[in-house]
Amino acid sequence: MNLRKGAKVWVEDKNLAWVAAEITDFRGKQVQLQTATGKTVLALPEKLCLRDADEEEEHGGVDDMTKLTYLNEPGVLYNLERRYALNDIYTYTGSILIAVNPFTKLPHLYNVHMMEQYRGAPFGELSPHVFAVADVSYRAMMNEGRSQSILVSGESGAGKTETTKLIMQYLTFVGGRAAGDDRTVEQQVLESNPLLEAFGNARTVRNDNSSRFGKFVEIQFDANGRISGAAIRTYLLERSRVVQITDPERNYHCFYQLCASGKDAEKYKLGHPSHFYYLNQSKTYELEGVSSAEEYMKTRRAMDIVGISHEDQEAIFRTLAAILHLGNIEFSPGREHDSSVIKDQKSTFHMQMAADLFRCDVNLLLATLSTRTIQTREGSIVKALDCNAAMASRDALAKTVYARLFDW
Ligand SMILES: Nc1ncnc2c1ncn2[C@@H]1O[C@H](COP(=O)(O)OP(=O)(O)OP(=O)(O)O)[C@@H](O)[C@H]1O
């Protein structure tokens, strides 16, 4: 590193991560710096990063990081920060697109006009944009006749889900057929998003709409570049959330939607989420700016478009209601050692409801929760479970049913 007096560098800072500085002197193994925040500090040379000279810096940052003279961490962060201040949330690093979450709606960036602009435009000619990445892969597929992949990665809340939706929106734009019919393949592709989000997303401390699963979305095109089908594979849903949450997180959105659904909620003897143990472990029931009742309608509509029959839809919501009732079953110690019985009338009611909704025999459900069958060479032995073990099997059943429903 060329460290001389007057050299422009970045120095680490406890609060700002990095701060711009200039070398003013050398003190033994250390260098003395004057920072842009007006401090004089000492630092080891190996801890410093070189910085573009002020006069070389473009006012609004550069749209491709490869244009930076020094491609180091502070340089990258500083460039992103400057662009972000001007609402330029996208920046290239060669063919990689970096998106910084704007945490505000930017509709002008994603309208049809923008999609038209990016359609067929050489990569890098227009400002960095997620549509450009989608377009370049679409064209590569058409020209090379080979499948293309776009990988979207980032930490929780970074914007992966939104970005994926924008990519899908663009691909359905360039690969769609005439609009009109609600049940075209591209409509189905797009409506898979609200559906998956209802069942696989939840509020976390970092993101009100956090995907609690991974997904691989495959969009298939015919030889003319028209969408012909799609497949979505999901991975590793966070099962524990179904039975255990902490404030201010929430369970999966679909539960709150169902509770707010009016007639359907009544039909399944549901009420406010605060009545259900799987939801009231956290006192956060609402999401800012979101109406659960409206979201319920959206989920229903998405199910219609995706092609889930009304009968299946009923079965899905019935299962969700059953899980909520299941969670309200409590046990108290039975007469025999290490055994358990249904705690009270309230639990008996929820037990009956869960059994009815699961369409199973209530005694069988009770036996499943409060006993365990052990296979031995002499035959099977039924062993009673204590309260804690019975609650654990209740939760295990809820998690398994939910996870299978999600996979289905
Ligand atoms: N391009 C964007 N424009 C506007 N808002 C955005 C954009 N990207 C993200 N957001 C906002 O940030 C929130 C979080 O983004 P998103 O859910 O996509 O994150 P994520 O990376 O998928 O997180 P997780 O890993 O938790 O699922 C969104 O709900 C949205 O409000």
The ligand as an SDF file (V2000), in Angstrom:
LIG
                    3D

 31 33  0  0  0  0  0  0  0  0999 V2000
  -37.5000   -3.2270   -4.0660 N   0  0  0  0  0  0  0  0  0  0  0  0
  -38.2310   -2.8980   -3.0160 C   0  0  0  0  0  0  0  0  0  0  0  0
  -39.0630   -1.8370   -3.0520 N   0  0  0  0  0  0  0  0  0  0  0  0
  -39.8010   -1.4880   -1.9850 C   0  0  0  0  0  0  0  0  0  0  0  0
  -39.7760   -2.1270   -0.8060 N   0  0  0  0  0  0  0  0  0  0  0  0
  -38.9550   -3.1790   -0.6920 C   0  0  0  0  0  0  0  0  0  0  0  0
  -38.1550   -3.6390   -1.7790 C   0  0  0  0  0  0  0  0  0  0  0  0
  -37.4520   -4.7100   -1.3520 N   0  0  0  0  0  0  0  0  0  0  0  0
  -37.8240   -4.9080   -0.0760 C   0  0  0  0  0  0  0  0  0  0  0  0
  -38.7330   -4.0200    0.3330 N   0  0  0  0  0  0  0  0  0  0  0  0
  -39.3760   -3.8950    1.6700 C   0  0  0  0  0  0  0  0  0  0  0  0
  -38.6370   -4.6450    2.6030 O   0  0  0  0  0  0  0  0  0  0  0  0
  -39.4250   -5.6540    3.2000 C   0  0  0  0  0  0  0  0  0  0  0  0
  -38.5960   -6.8920    3.3960 C   0  0  0  0  0  0  0  0  0  0  0  0
  -38.2440   -7.4370    2.1410 O   0  0  0  0  0  0  0  0  0  0  0  0
  -38.3330   -9.0050    1.8140 P   0  0  0  0  0  0  0  0  0  0  0  0
  -39.4770   -9.6170    2.5360 O   0  0  0  0  0  0  0  0  0  0  0  0
  -38.2700   -9.1490    0.3440 O   0  0  0  0  0  0  0  0  0  0  0  0
  -36.9780   -9.4990    2.4890 O   0  0  0  0  0  0  0  0  0  0  0  0
  -36.3240  -10.9320    2.4300 P   0  0  0  0  0  0  0  0  0  0  0  0
  -34.9070  -10.7530    2.0540 O   0  0  0  0  0  0  0  0  0  0  0  0
  -37.1520  -11.8390    1.5750 O   0  0  0  0  0  0  0  0  0  0  0  0
  -36.4200  -11.3390    3.9540 O   0  0  0  0  0  0  0  0  0  0  0  0
  -36.6020  -12.7750    4.6480 P   0  0  0  0  0  0  0  0  0  0  0  0
  -35.3040  -13.5100    4.4560 O   0  0  0  0  0  0  0  0  0  0  0  0
  -36.8520  -12.4090    6.0750 O   0  0  0  0  0  0  0  0  0  0  0  0
  -37.7630  -13.4210    3.9980 O   0  0  0  0  0  0  0  0  0  0  0  0
  -40.6150   -5.8370    2.2480 C   0  0  0  0  0  0  0  0  0  0  0  0
  -41.7510   -6.2670    2.9360 O   0  0  0  0  0  0  0  0  0  0  0  0
  -40.7750   -4.4600    1.6710 C   0  0  0  0  0  0  0  0  0  0  0  0
  -41.5250   -3.6590    2.5540 O   0  0  0  0  0  0  0  0  0  0  0  0
  1  2  1  0
  2  3  1  0
  2  7  2  0
  3  4  2  0
  4  5  1  0
  5  6  2  0
  6  7  1  0
  6 10  1  0
  7  8  1  0
  8  9  2  0
  9 10  1  0
 10 11  1  0
 11 12  1  0
 11 30  1  0
 12 13  1  0
 13 14  1  0
 13 28  1  0
 14 15  1  0
 15 16  1  0
 16 17  2  0
 16 18  1  0
 16 19  1  0
 19 20  1  0
 20 21  2  0
 20 22  1  0
 20 23  1  0
 23 24  1  0
 24 25  2  0
 24 26  1  0
 24 27  1  0
 28 29  1  0
 28 30  1  0
 30 31  1  0
M  END
$$$$
